[in-house]
Amino acid sequence: MAASKTPRGSASSKSPRVESVLNSHLPHGEERWRFAEVYKIEDIGRDAEAQSRIGLDLDKRYVTELAEKIKAGVVLDPVVLWETPSNGDLCVEGNHRVAAYAKLGHPTVPAYLVQLDSVDEARYISAVFNASHGKRLDADALKAAVLAATRLRPEPTAAQLAKDYGVSASQVGKIKSEHDVRTRLDRLGVPGSATVTQGLVLPLARINLDEPLRQATELVIDAGMSATDTRALVSDVTAASSEAAMLDVIRKARAEMAEAITTVSSGRKASGSPLTDLRRAVGALEKVIEAFPDPTAWLPADDAVLLPWADRIVKVAAHLVEVAKAYRDVAPEAGEESAA
């Protein structure tokens, strides 16, 4: 063993802050670590899987800054090493400190050697220490740290993780929701679901039933739907009273978006056409007309705005009539059916 034990309570470079984190975030924390005043740097292992930050690259400027502090007599916190059963002692906290000591030619560092149950627990503890230094994880590292924590037992709550990682509870919730939906989509075998962005996945998380989720996701992909349209679709689906009604909403939406689906299937972007905005605007107007069938209910209270509004409505209506005529010219059979 590379470490030499220091009896508890003796004078050393122990850190109450580090010990507090270990004791409060590990079950039976006080029983799972020991302190070594001297630990050989050459025996410290590094593994990206055991750390909160993705990759093993070091900030050379920060290493130099720490080295200058050490030369000036500043006492840095000991590093934290995971005593693995078969892979040596891996650094989960303090890689830059190790590099700074090595830069100065120091052969050893003070270290806490900790018994951890898994890579997930190592990544969790590493992220907690990272936040305690006031450093934010980037998006990928935060996602990995949150998902690692969800595999712990007992699993930390979203509020606890937010506090541990120095982020908002909503950030943690979004990561967990996205992961849950992607796991469901993988299980359902939805083609292309891996390409769906977070902005589209999060609204889809509201659909609890598998078959509506599958069909809604396929429609989102096939029609190249925007986040706004996806939210509108999900709102209509989740408002339906049964699974059959949900599927009917999706079927009707697919029929309405046939042109966008054709556009996407041809390799073009649906956003290149005003069809999406038209469908959204007409759908909203249909709902308002259904709620307020009497035209007089639409009159504004201020007489001064009546004429401008009337002119604008006439202009929009006239253009929509021309659009409808063009639709009927392109698909005369469909036009005849709708007219009937």
N, C-alpha and C positions, 0 to 999 in steps of 0.2 A: 504494500500500500504506500502510495507516494506521500500521504498526509501524515503529519504528526499531531497527536491530540494535545489540546490544551485544557486542563481541568476547568470546569465551569467556575466562574467567579474570579479567576486569576486576571491579572492585568494583561490586556491584549488590545488588539484593534477590532474587537467585536463591535457590532452595530445594532443598537436597540431597534432601529428602524427596519433593518432587514429581518431581524428576529420577529418583529411584530407582524410583518407581512406573512412570513412563513407560518407563524402560530395561528393567525386569524384566517388564512385562506386554505390551509391543508387540514383535513380531518386528523385529529390527534397530532397536531403540528409539532408540539414540543418533543414528541417521541421520535420524530422522523428526520432530525437534523443533528449534526455535530459540527463543531468549529475546529478548523485547523489554522493555527497562526502561520504555518509555513507549508506551502504546497508548491511542488515543482511545476513551473510553467510548461515545461516540455511534456508533461503528462496530461495536460488539459486537452480534451478533445472538443471538436466543433462539429455540429450537425444542424443544418438548417431546419430540419423537422422538429428539433427540440427548442426552437426559438420563436418569438412572436413575429419578428421581422423576416420577410421573405428574402432569402439569399444570405450570403456570408460576407458581402462586401463591407468594408470598414470605411468610416469617414476619416481620412488621413489628417485633416485639419483638427478634428476633435481629438484624435489620438495625441497629436502634438500638444494641444491645449492641456490635456490631462497630464502629459509628461512634464510640462512646465509646472503644474500644480504640485506634482510629486516632488520635483526638485526644490520647490519653495517650502516644502515641509507640510503641505496639506495632507491630512489623513483621509484617504478615500475609503468608501465602503468596501468590505471584502466582496469577492465575486461569489456567485452561487453555482455550484456544480451538482449535476444529477449523477448519483452513483448508480449506474446501470449494471444489471447483473452480468452482461456479456460484452458490452461495448465501451468499457472504461468510464471515466468521469467526464461528462459533457457539460460545457458551459451553457447555462440557460440565462445568466444575468452577469454582465460585466465584460463582454468581449473587448470593448474599447479600453477598459482598464488593463486587461491582460496585455494588450498590444502596447499600451503606454509603458508598463513596467518592463516589457521585453525591449522596447526601444531604448530604455535607459540602461539596459544590460542587467537588470535584476533577474536572478534565476528563479525566484519564488514570489508568491503572492499569498495574502491571507484569504481563506475561503471557507464558505459554509458548504458542507457536503450533505445533500438531501436525498432521502429515499422517496422516489416518485413512482406512481403506479403505472404510468403510461406516457406516451408521447403527447397525448392530449393534455394531461395534467402539467407536463413540462411547458407546453406552449401557453397554457392558461397562466401559470405562475410567471412566466417570462413577460407576458402582456401586462400583468398587474404591476410588475416592477417597472416596466417601460412607462406606464402611465404615472407611476409615482415620481418619475423624473421629469414629468411635465412634457413628455414627447408624445405626439400623436402618431398612431399607426396609419400607414397609407390604407387606401380602400381594400386592397387585396389582403394585406396583413390583418386588418381588422376583421374581415370576413372569415379568414382562416381561424383567428383566435376565438371568435364567437361560436363558430361551428365546433371547434375543439371543446369548448366549454359545455355545449349541449350534449356531449357524449359522456360527461362526468356524472357520477352518481354519489351523492345527490346533485342534480343539475342546478346551477345557480340561476336565480330568477333574472328576467330581463333588467329589472331595476338594479340588481346587484352587479350584473355585468356592466351596465352603463357606468356605475360608480367605480368599479374596478378598472375599467379601460379608459375612463375620462371622456366618455362620449354621451350622447343623449340616449334615452330609452327608446326613442323612435328609431334611431339608427340601428340599434340592436334588433328591434322588432321587425324592421324591414328586411334585415339580413336573414332572420329566422323564417319569416314568411316566404321570402323568395326561395330559400332552400327547400321548404316544405312543398311549395308548388312544383318546383323543378323535380323533386323526388317523385311526386305524383305523376307528372307528365312522363317521366322516364318509365315508370311502372305501366302507364297506359300506352306507351309506345307511340307517342305523337311525333310524326316525322317533322324534323326541323325545329323542334322545341328548344334545342340548345342555342339557336340563333335569336330567340326572342329576348329583347332587352329587359332590364329590370323595370323600366317605366311601363312596360306592357304586362310583365309577370305579376307585379303587385296588385293591379286591379283584378286580375284573374283569380287571385287568392281568395276573393270573396265568394267564389262559386264552390260550394261545399260538396256537391254531388259529382261523381267522376265522369259520367257520360256527358252532362252539360259542359263540364270543364274541357273535356276532350274536344267536343265539337266547336265550342267557342274559341279555343286556342287554334284549332285548324282554320277557322274562319279568319281570325286575326292574321295568321301567317299567309293564307291564300290571297287575302284582299290587301295585304300590306297596310293594315290599319294603323292609324296614329294612336298615341296614348289617349288623346281626347275622345276619339271614337271608340276605343276599347273600353274606357270608363263608361261611356253612354250605353254600349252594348251590355256590359256587366250589370249596370243599374237596371236595365230592362229585364235581364235574365233573372236577377235575384229578386225582383219584384213579382215574378210569376208565382202562382199559388201551388204548383206541383212540378214534378220532373217533366211530365209530358208538356206542360205549358212552357217550361223553360226551353225545351227542345223546339217547340213551335216558334218561339221568339227567335231562336237562332236560325231556324229554317227560313223564316221570312226575311231576316237580315241578310242571309246569304243570297236570296233571290234579288233583294234590292241592290246588292253590291256585285251583281253578276259582271257588270262592265269592269269594275276595278279588279275583280278576280281574273278576268280575261287579260287585262293589261299586265298584271303581275306575272301571269303564266307565260306571257310573251317575252319576259325579261325586262320590261319597262317598270317604272315606278308609278304607283297609283296616285301619288301626290302631284304628278304632272298634269292631272286633269282636275277641273272644278267639281267633278262629280261628288267627291266626298263632302265638300262644303254644301253643295246643293242638297244632298240627301239629309244632312244634318239640319239645314235650315227649314226644309219642307217638313221634315218629321216634327220639328219643334212647333211649327205653325199648325200642323194638323192637331197636335195635342191641345194647343190654345183654342183652336176653333171648336174642338170637342167640349172643352170646358166652358167656353163663352160663345155659344152659337148666335146670340143676338148681336149684330154689328154695332148697335148703339152702345153696347157695353164697352166698346173699344175707344169711345170718344174721350179725348183728354179734357181735363177740367178747364184748361186755359184756351179760350177762343182764339188767341193770337197764333197758336201753333197749328190750328186746324188745316189751313190752306197748304202750308209747306208739307205737312204730313200726308195730306191727300195727294199732292203731286208726286211725292216720293213713292207712295203705295201704288199709284197708277203706273209709274215708270217701272217699278219692280214687277208688278203683275203683268204688264205688257211683255216684258222680256221673258218671263216664265211661260207665257202663252206661246211665244216663238220657240222656246226650248221644247215645250210639249209637242208642238207641230213637227219639229225636227226629229224627235223621238219616234213619232208615229210614221214619219216618212221612212226612217231606217227600219222600223219593225212594224209594217202595216198590219200584220195579223194580230200582234199584241195590242196595237192601238184599237183595232176593231173590237177585240174582246173587252178591253177596258171601257170603250164607249158604250158597248152593249150593257 
